[in-house]
Amino acid sequence: MPTVKLSVPHKLGADGAKARIQKLILENLQQMSGMVTEVKENWVENKNNFSFRAMGFNVAGAMTVQPSDVLIEVNLPLAALPFKSKMEQELKTRAQQLLA
């Protein structure tokens, strides 16, 4: 299973970064209703284990918000392997914009 692993630095502190991430997740879920289903999130302190279905595929992963960076790990379906590098770059770009 292809895995995307990123570390995105920030200067927001853990609480500030977590607040931005939670707001973005909520906004994206509202915008993508119907395309993304079976969304599950489990925040334990500053770690979010998540899973969802998108375009018929299961996606799961975790985000760990630390004082100076956010660690992101996403397990993609095998069918997404040809798109892994593009997805990784897009996720990194969006995360950097969010946490700037």
C-alpha positions as a printed NumPy array, in Angstrom:
array([[  0.   ,   0.   ,   0.   ],
       [  1.509,   3.363,  -0.99 ],
       [  2.114,   5.712,   1.922],
       [  2.596,   9.458,   1.89 ],
       [  4.681,  10.774,   4.802],
       [  5.203,  14.488,   5.316],
       [  6.554,  16.807,   7.967],
       [  5.294,  20.366,   7.575],
       [  6.979,  23.029,   9.737],
       [  5.006,  25.898,  11.261],
       [  5.313,  28.7  ,  13.824],
       [  1.748,  28.538,  15.197],
       [  2.278,  26.361,  18.245],
       [  0.395,  23.083,  18.583],
       [ -2.944,  24.663,  19.547],
       [ -2.894,  27.194,  16.703],
       [ -1.992,  24.596,  14.092],
       [ -4.6  ,  22.15 ,  15.382],
       [ -7.322,  24.827,  15.26 ],
       [ -6.494,  25.647,  11.621],
       [ -6.473,  21.968,  10.665],
       [ -9.807,  21.275,  12.346],
       [-11.415,  24.274,  10.62 ],
       [-10.082,  23.188,   7.218],
       [-11.323,  19.618,   7.691],
       [-14.82 ,  20.865,   8.506],
       [-14.871,  23.229,   5.517],
       [-13.637,  20.517,   3.134],
       [-16.187,  17.999,   4.37 ],
       [-18.978,  20.485,   3.702],
       [-17.67 ,  21.237,   0.209],
       [-17.082,  17.585,  -0.699],
       [-20.246,  16.034,   0.692],
       [-21.211,  13.182,  -1.586],
       [-17.686,  12.676,  -2.967],
       [-16.188,  11.739,   0.384],
       [-18.112,   9.313,   2.583],
       [-17.67 ,   7.209,   5.696],
       [-15.528,   9.887,   7.323],
       [-14.119,   8.92 ,  10.713],
       [-11.893,  11.073,  12.87 ],
       [-10.503,  10.341,  16.283],
       [ -8.582,  13.166,  17.93 ],
       [ -6.629,  12.118,  21.012],
       [ -4.885,  15.226,  22.271],
       [ -2.891,  16.377,  19.229],
       [ -3.114,  13.216,  17.121],
       [ -5.898,  12.613,  14.633],
       [ -6.422,   9.119,  13.25 ],
       [ -8.739,   9.355,  10.267],
       [-10.297,   7.332,   7.486],
       [-12.752,   7.943,   4.659],
       [-13.901,   6.669,   1.276],
       [-13.272,   8.763,  -1.817],
       [-14.221,   7.724,  -5.331],
       [-14.823,   4.19 ,  -4.057],
       [-11.42 ,   3.838,  -2.381],
       [-10.571,   3.595,   1.301],
       [ -8.026,   6.07 ,   2.626],
       [ -6.646,   6.097,   6.169],
       [ -3.929,   7.91 ,   8.016],
       [ -2.865,  10.049,  10.934],
       [ -1.825,  13.617,  11.663],
       [  0.251,  14.525,  14.675],
       [  0.346,  18.211,  15.567],
       [  3.555,  19.168,  17.338],
       [  4.677,  22.605,  18.576],
       [  6.753,  23.315,  15.453],
       [  5.566,  20.852,  12.801],
       [  2.728,  18.615,  11.703],
       [  3.465,  15.027,  10.808],
       [  1.116,  13.572,   8.2  ],
       [  0.919,   9.949,   7.141],
       [ -1.671,   8.778,   4.624],
       [ -2.13 ,   5.203,   3.426],
       [ -3.429,   5.229,  -0.125],
       [ -5.088,   2.406,  -2.039],
       [ -2.848,   0.509,  -4.435],
       [ -4.815,   1.937,  -7.363],
       [ -3.539,   5.412,  -6.378],
       [  0.12 ,   4.439,  -6.799],
       [  0.491,   6.187, -10.198],
       [ -0.754,   9.425,  -8.603],
       [  1.204,   9.188,  -5.339],
       [  3.833,  11.847,  -6.106],
       [  1.241,  14.311,  -7.408],
       [ -0.969,  13.727,  -4.344],
       [  2.034,  14.092,  -2.043],
       [  3.033,  17.408,  -3.627],
       [ -0.534,  18.751,  -3.516],
       [ -0.937,  17.764,   0.136],
       [  2.395,  19.36 ,   1.032],
       [  1.558,  22.599,  -0.81 ],
       [ -1.849,  22.898,   0.834],
       [ -0.48 ,  22.076,   4.281],
       [  2.263,  24.686,   3.91 ],
       [ -0.292,  27.318,   2.863],
       [ -2.574,  26.438,   5.761],
       [  0.192,  26.584,   8.351],
       [  1.995,  29.673,   7.005]])
